[in-house]
Amino acid sequence: MPGTAAPTRQDTHNPIIAINMARIANRPESYEAMHKVGSKVCITTATHPGFLGFDQLLQVGIHPMAGRYGGGALDMRETLNPIGMFQYTVWKDARSHEEMHYLQFDTIYELCSHCLAMVVEGPWEPLYEITASDLPPSIGLTDVPSLMMGRAAAQKPVPKLALPNRTIALGDHSVMHGHEGAFEQGVRDTMAWLMAHAPGMLGWMLLKQIGVSAIGSFQLDPEGMTKATLGANPPKYATNYGDKPLDHPPIPAATPVQYFVHMEWEAAELAHQGLGKVLVNVEARHIHNQGVLAHINRGPYYMLFASMMEEGTWREHLAH
């Protein structure tokens, strides 16, 4: 069934998420390094205009949808090695992200060099446009009573909330050329059904890849690649796309188009039950089959993450 193509939007008013992806050795020293260096990288990143916030995610398992992965489990904290570490940084636009990396190249290179001993794969930093979202505010448990009382006093419905111990399900989808518009609508329809019927679902985002940051991925030119070391001696910054930040991500986006469906749940077990509804509930299965599965080349493949630390006020910038 032919789909409808979504418009190409590189100049967009939607916020951008850069996801710095790495696979790290699952051992105690890795967690010590993350806590020592991660906060310093976040402080450096936050100095640049256009930065909206961040969320550092550590993989805890996978979702074995339909029994496709007998070797996987919801909780693999002790057994998964290497383990995925995804660092979200949220920006008003892609240029702000590229400028920050360009201006802070030496500092970030030095900080990241302290973590390379734990890296098995990466970093790779694609940029995604948030094309649709319905995320709740991020809030601490002690803030819940005052929020609830305020809502009751104003006679407003009780909102869903994202507590720090929530589970993030991140689904990778590769979409057939020309089917992007139909796929995006199918995701919206599926998410709306789950929000209404799946216990424990807190919210969601649809992320469309628009390119990859060469500088954020340390994808240097040949001279820089051969001079790069594990020490605090940054090479001269240059990539195969030049030595200045561009208006748009310099490495082209993946084709066919890659999407991430980001969902947040109260717990991994509720994510498991909720995602399972698109397989066993007649209505949800029809919506998901026709709206999502009919338009993909690859996927969906779902990883489960826990939030390590975050600055979550960026959620206020999202348009539903």
N, C-alpha and C positions, 0 to 999 in steps of 0.2 A: 504494500500500500504506500503510495508516494506521500511524503510529508511536505510540510511548508518550511522553507528556509527562514531562519531567524536573521534579522538584519545584522550586518557586521558593524560592531560598535567598539572602536578603540578610543574615541573621544566620548567618554561617558560620564554622567553625573553620579553613577553608582559607585560606592566605595570599592576599593581593590584590596584583595588579600594576597600577600606574598607568602607562600608556604615553603619554608626552607626544610627540605626533606633529607634525612640521613638515617642510616642504619648503624647502630652502635653496639659495642660489645656489652652483653648483659652481665655485668660484674659490679661489685661495690665501688670500685674506683671510678667507674663511669658516673655514678650518681653523685659522688663527691665533687667531681669536676663540673657537672652540670650546675650544681647549686653555687659553686664558687664563681664560675665564669658567666653563667646565664644571666644573672642580674646585671652584671657590668655591661654585657652586650645590649640588654634592654635599655639601660640608662643612656648609653651612647646613641642608640637608635632614636630615642624619644627627644633628642635635642633638635631634630629637624622639623621644620614646618610641614604640615600635611600628614604627620603621624597621628593616628587616631587611637591605637591601642594594640594589644597583643594577647595571645593565648598559647602557652607552650604545652604541647600534648605529648604524652608518652604512651606507646602502644601497650595494651594489656591483653589483647587476644584478637580473634577474628570471629565473624559470624558464619557458621557452617550452614548457610542457607540451602535447604532442600537436601541436606546430607552430602553436598558435593565435596566436602573436605573432611574426611574421616580422621585426618591427623591433626585437625585444628580444634580449638576450644574457646569458649568465651573468656576464660581466665588462663593466660599463659605467661603470667609474670615470672614464674620460676623456670619455665622450659623454653621460651622463645628466645633464640639467640642466633643472629643479632636481633635487636629489638628496634622498632621504628620510633624515631623522634621527629615530630612535625612541629615546627615553630611558625605560628601564624603571626604576621604583622599586618596591620590594617592601615590603609592609606586613603587619602581623598582622591588620589590619582596615581597612575604608574610613574609619572615623571618625578614626583616627590620621592618615591622609593629609590629610583635610580640615582637621583641627586645625592641622597643621603649616603648611599654606598660609595659614590664617587668621592665625596668630601671627607668621609670617614674611613677610606679604604685602609690606610696604614693602621689605624686603631683597631678596626674590626679584624684585620688580618692577624695582628699580634694577639688579640684576645682569643680568636678561634684556633690559633696555633697551639694553645694550651689544651685543646680538646681533641686534637687530631689523633692522639694515641688511642682513643676509644672508638674512632670512626672506622667502620668496616666498609661503608658505601656512602657516597655523597661528598659534599652537599650538592643538591640540585634544587633550584628555587624558581618554580613556575609562578606566574602571576595569574590571578583569577578575578574576573568581574563577578560581583554578587548580583545575579540577575533577578533573584526573587528571594524573599526571606520572611520568616515569621518566628523570630527568636524572642524568648522572654528576657527580662533583665537578669543580670548576674547579681546575686545577693547572698549575704551571709545568713546563717540560721537565726542569729539573734536579732536580725532586722525584720524577720517575718511578722512577729506580732504587731509592730507599729504599722507596717504596711497593710496588714489585714484590717486593723481597726480603722485606718484612714479610708480604706475602700468601703468598709461597712458604713462609716459615717457619711460618706458621699453617695451612698446607695449605688455603688458601682460593682460589677461582678468581680469575683476573686480571680486574680491573674495567675497564670502559671509562672513558676520561678525556676531559675537555674542555680542550684546550689553547687558549692565547690566539688562535691563528691559525685557529680553526675557522670554519666557515660556518654561519650561521643561516638557515634557510628558514622564512618566516612566511606561512602560507596563510590567506587571508580567506574565510570561508564564511558565508553567510546561510541560516538553516535554517527550513524550513516550520513553521508553527505546529502544535503538537501532536506534532511529530516529534523533539523535542529529546533525549528519552531514547534513542530508537533511533539517532540520529546519534552521540551520545556513545559508545554501545557500539560502533558501527561504527568510530569513530576508534580506540578502544582495540584492537579486533581488527586493524585495518590496521597500527597502529603496532607491535603485538606481532609481526606477520608480518615487517615490515621490519626490526625489531631482530634477528630470528632469521636473516634471509636476505639483507639488503642490506649489502654491504661498506661500511665507513666510517660507518655510522649510529651516532651516539653516544648520543642520547637525545631525549626529546620532552616537551612539555606540551600540555594542552588548556585554552584560556583562554575563558571565557564572559563576555561583557560584562554588567555589572550596572548600569551607569549612566555618567554623564560628570561630571567635576569642573568645575563652573562656574568656581571660583576658579583651578584649575590651568590652565584654558583662557583665562584673562583675559576671560571672558564676563561683563562688568560690566553694571550697569543703565544706562539711557539717560544719566543725568547723568555716570556714571563713564566711559562710552564717549566722550562728547564732550569730557571733560576730559583723557583719557589722552593723554600726549605720548611722544615718544621719549627724553625726558630723565629724570633722577633726581628726578622730582616726582610721586610716586604719588598717584592720586586716592583719595578716600575709598572704602574697600572696601564694595561692595554689589552684589548680583546680582539678577536678576529673581525669584530664589527666596529673597531675604532677605539679611541682613548678618551672619548667624551660621552657623558650621559645623553641619551636621546629622548625624544618626546614619548616614544613607545618602546616596549621591551624589544631589545635588539635581536634575540633569538626567536624565530617565528614560532607560533603556536603549533601544537601537535595537530596533525591531520590524519584521519578524521578527528573532529573536535572532541576533546576530552572534557568531561564534566565530573565534578565531585558533588554528590548529594550528602550534605552535612546534616545529621540528625542528632538531637540531644534527648536523652532518656534519664529517668530517675536511677535506673540500675541496668546492668548488663542483661540480667534475666528478663527484665521487661522489654528491652530492645529485642531480645531473641523472640519473645512471644509476639511482639508487635510486628516485626518484619515478617514473621511467619504467617500473618494474616493475609498477605498477598498471595499465599499459596493455598490456603484452606478456606478462606471466606469467599463466597461466590461473588459478591459485589466487588470487594477489593481486588480479587483476582482478575476480574474483567477489566477494571480500570487500569491496573498495572500492566496486564498483558498487552492491551491495545495502546495504552498511552506511553509505556516505557519500553517493554521488552521488544515490541515490534519495530523499534527504531535504532537498535544498538548493534554494533559490530562486536563488541567485547564487554564482558561484565554481566550483571553487576558483581563487583567484588568488594565486600565490606570488611574493613578493619575496625577494631574497637580501641578507643583511646580514653585515657584519664587526663584531666587538666592538672598540670603541675603548679603553674602560677599564671596569673592573668591580670590584665588591666582592661576590664570589660565595659567601660563606658562607651566604647565604640558602637555597641549595640543600639545606642540612641540615634545613631546616624542612618540606620537602615530604614528604608521605605518598604512597607509590606507589599 
